[in-house]
């Protein structure tokens, strides 16, 4: 039943009586799907310059978590933004998953370039590659990956659905399904696009280039050191006012039988198998949490983290 105050003069909400506010709720519902660009990862360490081309450089790998709304109807895509410079005729930056690739040309002075690719599946690996033209170089200064979307009027796997125009028309009823979409829509989007709250990336193939015994600080690794020592430290910031579940994904590269240990807020994760993606899920309290990474490399071998991403979960 409707609520009616006893004294109307004491209850004057700033809401138009013609349904304008309700129509705006639907507009916000639809726009949120397109405007919520969940962060997948970013990298802004020392600039990476390629040798003179022509050549193809496998540069970075990262994983996307979530993204069940892939496909034409949902319009969900991964967008890569690259800050780069080039000499000569430059080259192209390529973003690819297991089945699809797209490129953007890079040339001249410092500039920002973008490229987008539609996911093949939820929770998949992505590669960032650089192809350099003859007698040219490309320098990557920073990059970031995020979700972007342009949805159609369909029911998506995440449970989100666009609003129907008839529901916000004049004299339209406020029905149960419409109310459910407005309240559950933001939750469905957030669950399908978890935020990456910390990321570390190192170039693919560094294990073939580095031959200095001991610590490899920027790579979070070790060379020719068969006992474990802390390779890196980081801070995972407070993300909520209650305990929350988090997920960590990693790719440990090793030329031998390298191992590692990830410690986050009292959680200890043993990494025993290199050269494949690994993942672990855990719950932490509402606080800032320091984490450390320990790495072991066999004699005359290199072990380091090519990727480590921590995701905020439900």
Buried (B, 14 or more C-beta within 10 A) or exposed (E): EEEEEEEEEEEEEEEEEEBEEBBEBBEBBBEBBEEBEBBBBBBEEEEBEBEEBEEBBEBBBBBBBBBBBBBEBBBBBBBBBBBBBBBBBBBBBBBBBEEEEBBBBBBEEEEEBEBBBBBEEBBBBBBBBBBBBEEBBBBBBBBBBBBBBEBEEBEBBBBBBBBBEEBBEEEBEEEEEBEEBBEEBBEBBBBBBBBBBBBBBBBBEBBEEBEEEEBBEBBBBBBBBBEBEEBBEBEBEBBEEEEBEBBBBBBBBBBBBBBBBBBBBEBEBEBEEBEEBBBBEBEBEEEEBEBEBBBBBBEEBBBBBBBBBBBBBE
